[in-house]
Amino acid sequence: MRSIREEMGVVNHKKVLNTVPLSQRQLQRAFKKIYGITISDYMRLARVNAIHNYLLSGVMDLTRISYSLHFADQAHLSKGI
């Protein structure tokens, strides 16, 4: 979870798999059992949290936030939330 939060939800599943000694399916089941949500859902929540923090800080406009969090554009960001 820490690596997902540190990367603001923009992390490859393979990178997460490399940090734990489990198969992909074992990790998915264990994560869901422990945290009650899927890894993908947690990544989405981390991205939404990052968007929220950027908007509150006023550091970036929505276009720059979109690109920094690997959305194609603002519309893609809006659909992803």
Secondary structure as a PSIPRED ss2 file (coil, helix, strand):
# PSIPRED VFORMAT (PSIPRED V4.0)

   1 M C   1.000  0.000  0.000
   2 R H   0.000  1.000  0.000
   3 S H   0.000  1.000  0.000
   4 I H   0.000  1.000  0.000
   5 R H   0.000  1.000  0.000
   6 E H   0.000  1.000  0.000
   7 E C   1.000  0.000  0.000
   8 M C   1.000  0.000  0.000
   9 G C   1.000  0.000  0.000
  10 V C   1.000  0.000  0.000
  11 V C   1.000  0.000  0.000
  12 N C   1.000  0.000  0.000
  13 H H   0.000  1.000  0.000
  14 K H   0.000  1.000  0.000
  15 K H   0.000  1.000  0.000
  16 V H   0.000  1.000  0.000
  17 L H   0.000  1.000  0.000
  18 N H   0.000  1.000  0.000
  19 T C   1.000  0.000  0.000
  20 V C   1.000  0.000  0.000
  21 P C   1.000  0.000  0.000
  22 L C   1.000  0.000  0.000
  23 S C   1.000  0.000  0.000
  24 Q H   0.000  1.000  0.000
  25 R H   0.000  1.000  0.000
  26 Q H   0.000  1.000  0.000
  27 L H   0.000  1.000  0.000
  28 Q H   0.000  1.000  0.000
  29 R H   0.000  1.000  0.000
  30 A H   0.000  1.000  0.000
  31 F H   0.000  1.000  0.000
  32 K H   0.000  1.000  0.000
  33 K H   0.000  1.000  0.000
  34 I H   0.000  1.000  0.000
  35 Y H   0.000  1.000  0.000
  36 G C   1.000  0.000  0.000
  37 I C   1.000  0.000  0.000
  38 T C   1.000  0.000  0.000
  39 I H   0.000  1.000  0.000
  40 S H   0.000  1.000  0.000
  41 D H   0.000  1.000  0.000
  42 Y H   0.000  1.000  0.000
  43 M H   0.000  1.000  0.000
  44 R H   0.000  1.000  0.000
  45 L H   0.000  1.000  0.000
  46 A H   0.000  1.000  0.000
  47 R H   0.000  1.000  0.000
  48 V H   0.000  1.000  0.000
  49 N H   0.000  1.000  0.000
  50 A H   0.000  1.000  0.000
  51 I H   0.000  1.000  0.000
  52 H H   0.000  1.000  0.000
  53 N H   0.000  1.000  0.000
  54 Y H   0.000  1.000  0.000
  55 L H   0.000  1.000  0.000
  56 L H   0.000  1.000  0.000
  57 S H   0.000  1.000  0.000
  58 G C   1.000  0.000  0.000
  59 V C   1.000  0.000  0.000
  60 M C   1.000  0.000  0.000
  61 D C   1.000  0.000  0.000
  62 L H   0.000  1.000  0.000
  63 T H   0.000  1.000  0.000
  64 R H   0.000  1.000  0.000
  65 I H   0.000  1.000  0.000
  66 S H   0.000  1.000  0.000
  67 Y H   0.000  1.000  0.000
  68 S H   0.000  1.000  0.000
  69 L C   1.000  0.000  0.000
  70 H C   1.000  0.000  0.000
  71 F C   1.000  0.000  0.000
  72 A C   1.000  0.000  0.000
  73 D C   1.000  0.000  0.000
  74 Q H   0.000  1.000  0.000
  75 A H   0.000  1.000  0.000
  76 H H   0.000  1.000  0.000
  77 L H   0.000  1.000  0.000
  78 S H   0.000  1.000  0.000
  79 K H   0.000  1.000  0.000
  80 G H   0.000  1.000  0.000
  81 I C   1.000  0.000  0.000
